[in-house]
Amino acid sequence: MENFPIINLEKLNGAERANTMAMIKDACENWGFFELVNSGIPHEVMDTVEKMTKGHYKKCMEQRFKELVASKGLEAVQAEVTDLDWESTFFLRHLPTSNISQVPDLDEEYREVMRDFAKRLEKLAEELLDLLCENLGLEKGYLKNAFYGSKGPNFGTKVSNYPPCPKPDLIKGLRAHTDAGGIILLFQDDKVSGLQLLKDEQWIDVPPMRHSIVVNLGDQLEVITNGKYKSVMHRVIAQTDGTRMSLASFYNPGSDAVIYPAKTLIEKEAEESTQVYPKFVFDDYMKLYAGLKFQAKEPRFEAMKAMEANVEFVDPIASA
């Protein structure tokens, strides 16, 4: 079995830059996932985020989750549960406007910590998009501009905890899916595992590592790269012991951004590939995804092709 790709971002600044870029390229083409160490986010910031997120769950959410489990009789299920996930979550929106001050039950210090963490993740996401541009032979800034729309990108964090589950064979922490959006940055528990991705028809564990950021590619990058990079099915397996923390930050196109394959990539691949992905408004894709998240992505792309005639062509670089 191949080793899960682990990228040391510090090595971009020295003699190992070419090799590191090649590792990122391979991970994007063959895995759809990779794990960053030395991402530039200080370890003490990550430690504070982890401590406060786990504290908030214990204080405000753990009892609510237990009551939910009891109300639905989930501890006594005898057959596989296919319509819900064994997770406790809330969502923080950062861009285009933040909702952090409106989310209930957050300590003021936790709000400030998450605002700071979000700014650091936003910067990292944009740096990674430019590294992808470099590997793809796209102009620097192309992907950021493609995501921009009229109000900038959508960026938010799903804060999740996956408590111990008595029936992990019958209830998933999170059912298998691909991510609808752009590039996803995950800060996950370094002790309790559970995240898996599908590669070559096998489920592979994403290793928990202290102070790492797991990166995965969403459906929009598959479209823009005309399938050169792929979004990948992944899931969370609930564990019988330990609560797993997960902060998944989604750097997505703006709602009115028009998404389509980069013309230069279609031209490069014209001899090798006849497949051209659809062109659509991101918000239209999200409306479709909302009802089909836990199904294969290919029918979503086909449905968007059927709507394509109604989309006005807008070049993201020219209009930036």
C-alpha positions, 0 to 999 in steps of 0.5 A: 500500500502506498504511503499517504502523502505528507508534505512539509511546506517549509521545504518549498523555501530551499533546495527541495522545492522542486521535489516538494512541488512534485509531491503536491502534484502527485497528491492532487492527481492520484489522491485528492488528499494530502497532509501538511506539516509546517504549514506556517500556522504556529503550533501554539495557535493550533493548541489553543484552538484545540483546547477551546474547541474541546472545552466548548463541546464538553460545556455546551454540546455534549449533553445535547448530543446525548439527549439527541441520541436518547430521543432517537433511540440510536444506542439500541439500533439493530440495522444500519442507519443511513439517514443521519450521522454520529456527529455534533456540529456547528458552523462558523462563516468567515467570508464574505461576511462573518457570523462568529459574533452571532453564534450562540454559546461561544465564549468571547475568547473562543470567538477571537481565537477562531477569528484569528485561526480563520484568517490564517487558514484563509491565507494558507488556502490562497497560498495552496491555490497558487501552488496548484496553479503553478503545477497546472501551468495556470497564471498565478491567481487564476484559481483565486480569481475563478472563485471570486464572483462579485463578492469574493469567496465563501469561506467557513468552518464546520466544527465537529465532534464525533463522540464514542459510538456504541454501534460504529458498524451500524452508524457512520460518523459521517457518511461517504461523500465528496466535498462540493466546494473548492479546497478544504483545510482540516485541523483534526484530532491527533489521537482519535482517528476515523477519517478515511478516503476511497482510493482504488476501491479501498478505504484508507485511513488518513493518519492523525498527526499533531499540528498537521492540516489535512487538505482535500480537493472539492468538486469545483477543482475537478471541474476547473482542472477538467478532471486532471485533479479529482475530488475523492469520496471520504467518510468518518468512521465512528469510534467506540472510545474517545471523542474525535475533534474536526475543524473543516474549513471550506474555501469555496467559490462565491455564490455567483462565481461561474465555474468551468474548465480552464481553457488552457487546460482543455487546449493542453489535453485536447489530444488526450481527453475529449471529456469537458466538464460543465459550466455553471453558477456555483450556487446552482451546484450547491442547491443540487448538492444539498439533496444529493451530497451522499451520492456519486458526483457524476450525476451532479455534473451531468445535471449541471451540463443540462443547465449549461445553456442558461449560463452566461460566459464570464472569464474569471481572469478577464473580469478580475 
